[in-house]
Amino acid sequence: MPSTIDRTTSRRRFLGFLAASPLISAGGLSALAQTPSSPHRLPDPMLWAPRDLENLIVTPKEAINVFDFEPVARKNVPPAHFGYMVAGVDDEVTLRANREGFLKFQLRPRRLVDVSKIDMRCTILGAAYDSPIFICPTASNRAFHPDGEVAVAKAARSGNHLQMLSTVATTSIEEAATARGAPIWFQLYASPRWQIAEALAKRAERAGCPAIVVTIDDLGGRNQETLQRLRRTDTRQCSACHAPGWGYVARKPNYDGLDMSGVSTVLSPNMTWDFIKRLRDTVATKLLLKGIMSHEDARLAAANGIDAIIVSNHGGRSEDSGRSTIDALPEIIEAAGDSMSVLVDSGFRRGTDILKALALGAKGVGIGRPCLWGLGAFGQEGVERVLELLRAELRVAMQQVGAPSIRDLTPAMVRRA
C-alpha cells in the first residue's frame, strides 16, 4: 500500500498536471487546480470520480453536465479559435471569480411545499419564454462550428429561449431571426463612429428586433494571454480568414454596405451617456445596457430611460477587476428597484447558479461559453443539450428550495455566506 507521503506527492502531481492544462483557463475545470489548503473552496468531488479526458463523450446525450462538452470542443476546435473562446484577461482573476462568487451565496430551502409540478415560464420585457435562461451574444460562432449562429438559433427555437445576436456574428440579423423563428435581440458594438452605430441599430429595428443591447464594458484592448499561448500552437494559415488589422470585421455580415474605412476597432472608448441618449432618440426598440457592475451606473441607467440592464463583466474577457457578477447583483437589484428589469450573465454553469440569481431578483440569466462548448462539440444538438441540462438542473433546484414557479423565488431563499 502506498504511504501517505506517496499519495500526497501523487495528488500534487495530478493537480499540477491539471493546472498546466489549457482547459483550466476556461473556468470549467479551474476548480480542480485548487489545493486542499485553498481558502476559496474544498477539494472538488470530481477528484474522487474524475472526468475521463481520454474517453470523451461521443454524443450529446452522454453528457452529465455542461462541463462534459468543453474537452470535446477543445478537441474539435482549432487552438487559436478555442483560445479566443476560453481566454480571460491578464491573470484571469475575474474569470475565476465568476465561478467562485457563487460560493458566497447559500440557498435557504423551504419544506412541505408541493413541488410536483414546476413552472419555469417567464416574461422578459413583455415576451414569453419557457425559461429565464437566455443565450448571450457571442462573436464569430462559425469559428467553432460551420453552422455557427444558425445552429444556436435553432437550438434556441427548440427550447423557446431568448437569443441575443452579436454585432460581429458570422450570421446576419435576418438569417438568425429566420432560424430562430421568432424575434431576437441585437447586441450592439457601437464603434467610435456614430454613423456605423446608427446604421446597425436601424438595421436591427427593420429586422424586427424588439430590443438592442448596447455593450458598454468592452472599451479597449485585451491582454488575453491564454489566447496568445494557444495561438502559437496553431499551425494553420490564418490569412485566408483574417485580413491584417481589423479588416476581417468588415466582412462580418452585419457590416454589409457600411463604410468601415478608417475604423480600427468595433469598440467605443469614446462612448458616454450622450451617445446613449442619442441612440434612445434614434430607434423605437427597447434599449438595454450590458456591462453594468455598480449601483451608481444602475441608477444612471434608470434616470436615462433605459428599459433594462444586464449585470455583466463580459465573462471575465474585458477587465480583471476580480469582482463576480453574482456578487454585484444584489446592490444593482436594489438600485434598479421597480424602474427597470435586471438580467445577469458571466460564469453561470449550474442550475443552482441560475436559481441564486433569480431569487435575488434577476429576470433572466445568460449563458455564453457553455453554449459554445456544445456548439464546438456537436453543433446544434450540443447547444440543445447544454440548454436542456441547465433547464433540468434549474427544475431540480427549484424543487429543492420549495419554489413551484419562477415567481415563487424570493430573496429570502438566498443568504450571503
GIMO-V987188 format. One record per backbone hydrogen bond with DSSP energy under -1.0 kcal/mol. NH is the residue of the N-H (numbers start at 1). CO is the residue of the C=O. Records with the same first field share a line. If there is no record, write none. Layout:
BEGIN
NH->CO ; CO
END
This chain:
BEGIN
7->3
8->4
9->5
10->6
11->7
12->8
13->9
14->10
15->11
16->12
17->13
18->14
19->15
20->16
21->18
24->21
26->23
27->24
32->29
33->30
34->31
38->35
47->44
48->45
53->51
62->59
63->60
68->65
69->66
73->69
74->70
75->71
76->72
77->73
82->78
83->79
84->80
85->81
86->82
87->83
90->223
92->89
96->92
97->93
98->94
100->96
101->97
102->99
103->100
104->101
105->102
106->415
108->413
110->401
119->404
122->129
124->127
127->124
129->122
130->160
134->365
135->162
136->367
140->168
143->140
144->141
145->141
148->145
150->147
151->147
152->148
153->149
154->150
155->151
156->152
157->153
158->154
159->155
161->156
164->135
165->185
169->166
176->172
177->173
178->174
179->175
180->176
181->177
185->163
186->211
187->165
188->213
191->266
197->193
198->194
199->195
200->196
201->197
202->198
203->199
204->200
205->201
206->202
207->203
208->205
209->204
212->286
213->186
214->288
215->188
216->290
224->222
225->223
228->224
229->225
230->226
231->227
232->228
233->230
234->231
241->238
242->238
247->244
249->246
251->248
252->249
255->252
256->253
258->255
263->260
271->268
276->272
277->273
278->274
279->275
280->276
281->277
282->279
283->279
286->210
288->212
289->308
290->214
291->310
292->310
298->294
299->295
300->296
301->297
302->298
303->299
304->300
305->302
306->301
307->287
308->287
309->341
310->289
311->343
316->313
317->314
328->324
329->325
332->328
333->329
334->330
335->331
336->332
337->333
339->336
341->307
343->309
344->364
345->311
354->350
355->351
356->352
357->353
358->354
359->355
360->356
362->357
363->342
365->132
366->344
367->134
372->368
373->369
374->370
375->371
376->372
377->373
378->374
379->375
383->379
384->380
385->381
386->382
387->383
388->384
389->385
390->386
391->387
392->388
393->389
394->390
395->391
396->392
397->393
398->394
399->395
400->396
401->397
403->398
406->119
408->405
409->406
413->410
414->411
415->106
417->104
END
